[in-house]
Amino acid sequence: MEHQSILELHPGLVWGFAVTVVIMLLLDLGVFNKKSHEVTSKEATIWSIVWISLSMIFSGVVYWVFNQADGHELAVEKFTQYQAAYWIEKALSVDNLFVFILVFGFFKVPKYLHHKVLFWGIIGALIFRAIFIFAGVGLINLTYLPEMNIFGHPVQINVVMTLFGLFLVYAGIKSWGDGGDDDDEDYSNTAGARLIKSFWKVSDNYDGDKFFTIQNGIKMATPLLVVVGVIEFTDVLFAVDSIPAIFAISNDPFILYTSNIFAILGLRSLYFLLANFIHMFSKLPYGLAIILSFIGVKMLIAPWIHIPSPISLGIVGGVLVISVLVSIIFPEKEEKEKEKLEE
């Protein structure tokens, strides 16, 4: 059974996921957002509820399918792995929101174009996350060292997981030191922007929601395409943190990919929901730094101590709640000054 793919074992589950995602994306782009418009808080709330509900329903389907074919114990294991991977990815992806806001502000992207940029960013994420997750799981399976005796206990260390663990601890410490401060970054010079500029000349102004425009008989990319390139590159950078983190939860690429994609798909609506209130989460980057470090430590001690997925999920959720509460109770000085001016 271990050597069979999920497509061979449960083809209905795989195709159900694929069809659901395709239908929802087509509805999103072709029906509900056929014309570019500014997404309201009400619309963002509805879509956030829809995506989270779909994610939870799918986790229930995962439990039901595995329970029917493989028994209650494996079904519970897959269900908790999915839930933990989903919420960890969701938590770490929130950090993307801070960068999205900075990118849109840097390029002065009109609000009615934000959804289109994020939609195409999601399409890129579907592809890149699949590559990272399936390649990562394959690499992990190939890099187990022979069993050895350390501190009187037989253990089997995985080279890649150990490196991932060290990297996440480093990333967490570095994130804490940075405090999430990217305000001064020149996003016009990132790899994503340079890639677009290497293929096309870029016009000075936007042309509605078009990625290309004609000026003086010359086809040029608009700044909107550059922004998409920056968003895609930003997602790849964030995946370097978040993908290794979910490897600490499971080695099942299907569970990791589906939970990851559902978390990413709901990120756009969450962006529009929180964009106007992002100042209320000033301490969240510190919470995310703790989460990265915790997951890194979990990877490093895994050969000796196994931390179950429900416990990991509880710790991640607790850190997020505390960081949000601290942000609200102790707001940044700049926000206090703004509130006084408004009064």
N, C-alpha and C positions, 0 to 999 in steps of 0.2 A: 504493500500500500504506500509506503514511503517513497517508492520509486515512480509512482504514477502521478501525473499532473492533475491539478484540480479540474481541468477541462475534461479529462478522461473519467474522473470520479464523479463529478457533479456538473455536467455540461449545462444543465438548466440554470444553475446559479450563476455561471459565468455569462451566459447569453442574456440572462435577466438583467444583470448589472449593466452590460454593454448597451442593451436596448433602452434601459431606463435613462442612462446618461445621454445617449444620442437624442432621444425624444425630448428630454428636458432642455437640452441646448438648442434644439430646433425651435421649440416653443418660445424659449427666452429670446432668441435672436429674430426669428421670423414672424412671431405673433405679438408678444408683449412689448418687445423693444424694436419693432420694425423701423420706427423713426427715432433718431437720436433725440433724447430729451433728458432733462435734469430729473434724477430719481429722487422722489420725495421720501421722507422718513416713514410714512405710512406704507409706501410700496416696498421699501427696504425691509420693514418689519415683517410684512407678509411673506416676502421671499426668504427671509431668514428662517421663519417658522417652517416654510415649505421644505427647505433644504435640510434643516435639522430633523424634521419629521421623517423625510425620506431616508436619512442616514440611520435613524433609530429603527424604522421599519425594516430596512435592509439587514440590520444586525439581528433582528428577530427572525428574518428569513434564513440567515446563516445558521442560527441556533436550530431552527426547525429542520432544515435540510440535513445537517450533521446528526441531529438527534434521530431522525428517521433511518439514516443509513449506517451511522457509526456508534450510536449510543449516547446517553445523557452526559457522561463524563467528558468526552471529546467535544460535544456540542457546547457545554459550558465553557470549556477551555477556549474554543474558537470565538465564542461570544465575548468573553472578557478580554481576549486579545484584541478583538476588533474595537471594542469600546475604549480600551486604554490607548491604542494607537491613534484612534480618531481624535480623542480629546487632547492628547499630547501634541499631535500635529496641529489641531485647532489653536491650542494655546501658543505654540511657537509661531504659527502663521500670523497671529495678531501683531507680531512685531513688523510684519510686512506693511500693515496699515500705516504705521508711522512713516515709513519710507515712501509709500504711495502718495501720501499727502505732501511730502516734501518734493517729490518728483513732479506732481501736478502743479504745485505752486511755482517750482523753478521754471517750468516751461509755459507757465500761464495758460494751462489747458482750460478752456471753457467748461463749466460744470456739466453741460448737456452732452459732452463728449467723453466723460469719465467712464461711463458704462461700456462704451464700444472698446476703449483701450483695455479695460479689465477683461472683457469677454475674450478678446484675442490673446490676452495674457494667459487665460485659463486654457485655451486650446494648446498653447505651447507647453503649459504645465502638464497636460495629459500625456504628452509625448515624452518630455524629459523625465518626468517622475517614473514612467514605466521603465525607461532605460536604466535609471539609477537603482530602482528597487530590484528588478529582476537580475541585473548584472551584479548588484551588491550581494544578494542572497547566494548567487552562484559562486561568487568569490569567497564568501564566508564558509560555504560548505567545503571548499578546497583547501582551507588554510588552518585546519585543526592540527595541532602538534600531537605526537604520540602521548599516550597517558603517562604521567610522571607522578612521583610522590613528593609533595611539598608540604612541609610542616606536619608530617605524619598522615597526610590525607591524599589519596589518589585523585588527581585532577587532570582535566584535558583543556589546555589553554588554546584559544583561537587567536592567531596573530592579528587578523583584521579587526576583530572585536576589541582587542586590547588597544590597538592604535586608535580606533574610533573613540574608545573610552577616554584615552589621554587627550585626544583632540577636543572632545566635548567639555572636559574639565577646563582645559585651556580657554576654549571659546566662552565658557561661562564666566571665568575670572576676567577675561578681556572685556566682555560685555558689561560686567559690573563696573570696571574701571572707566569704560567709555560713557556709561550712563545713558546710552542710546542717543548720544549727541551727534547727529549727522547734518546739522543745519547748514554748515559751511561747505558741503560737498558740491563739486562742480559736475552735475549729472550730464552735461553736454559733452563730457570727455570720458565717459565710461565706455567699456568695451562694446556694449549694446549700441550706443550712439555712434561710435566709430565704425562699427560694422555696417550700419545703414549708410553712413556718409561715404564709405569706401565703394559702394555700388551706385549710389545716385547723388546728384546734386540736391541740396535741400533748399526749398523756398523759404523766404523770410516769414511768411504769414500762413495761417491756417486757411484752408479752403473748405469750409463747412466740415463734414465728417469724412472727407476724402483723404485717402492715403497718398494719392498722386494728383498732380495738377499740371497744366500746360501753361508755361510762361514764355512768351516770345517764340512760340513754336517748339520749345524744348520741354520734354517730359521731366518733371522734377518730383522728388518725394516731398511731402509736406512735413512740418514738424510733428504732426500726429503720428507718422510712421516711426520717427525717431523715438517718441515717447514709448511706443509699443516695444521697440528694441530695448530700451532702458528697463522697462517693466519685466520683459522676458529674462534679461540678464540678471536683474535683481532677484527674480524667483529662483534662478539657478544657484545664486549665491546663498540664498536662504535654505535651499534644499541641501546644501553641504552640511548645514547644522541639523535640520529636521529629519532628513532621511536616516543618518546614522542613529539618531535618537530612537526611532521606532524599531530599529533592528534589535534594541534591547528588550522589546516586547515579544516579538515572534520571529520565526524564520520561515513563515508561510508567505510567499510573495503575493498570493491572492488576497489574503487578509490585509496585508500591509498596503497594497495598491488600492484596494477598494476603500478602505478607511481614509487613506491619504487623499484620494480624489474627491470623496464626498466632503471632506474638510475644506479642501481648496475651492470646490464649487460653491460652497456657502460663504466663501471669504468676500466675494464682491458685494453681496447684500449687506454683510456685516460692515464693510467699509462705509457704505452710504449711511448705515444706521449710526455708526460711531464717529463719523468724520467731524460732526459738529460738536462732539462731546469728548474728543480725544484728549483735551487738556485735563479731564478728570482722571486720566490714567497715567499720570506723570511718573509714578513709581513702578509701573508695570514692567519696564525694561529690567529693573533689578530683580523682580520676581522671575522673569524669564531666564535671567542669568543663573539664579538658584536652580531652576528646573534643568537647565543644560548641565550644570555641574552634578546634580543629583543623578541624572541618567548616565553621565559619564562614569561616576563612581559605581553605579549599579553594574555597568558593563565590566569594570575592572575587577569587582569582587564576585562576579557571576560564577567562576569556577569553584568557589568555596561557599558562597552564600547566595541562595536564590530568593529574590524579592518577587513575590507573586504580582501579577498584573493588577488585581484589585487594590493592593497596597500602593503600588506605583501611581495608579489613578487617583487614589485618595490624597497622596502627598502632592501631586501636581495640582489637583483641584484646590487643596488647602492653601498652597502658596499663591495661586492666582487670586483667590478670594481675599486673602490677607493683603496682597499688594494693591488690590483695588480699594479696599477699605482704608488702607494707610494713605493712598492717593487722595481720597475724598476728605479724610480727617486732617491731613497735613498737605494742603495744596501748595503748588509752587508759588514763590513770592510774586512772580509776574502776574499770575492769575489773581492773587489777592488784590494787587494794585488795579487790575482791570475791573474787578468787582466793585471796588471803591469808586472808580471813575463812573461806572454805570449807575451807581446809586446817586 
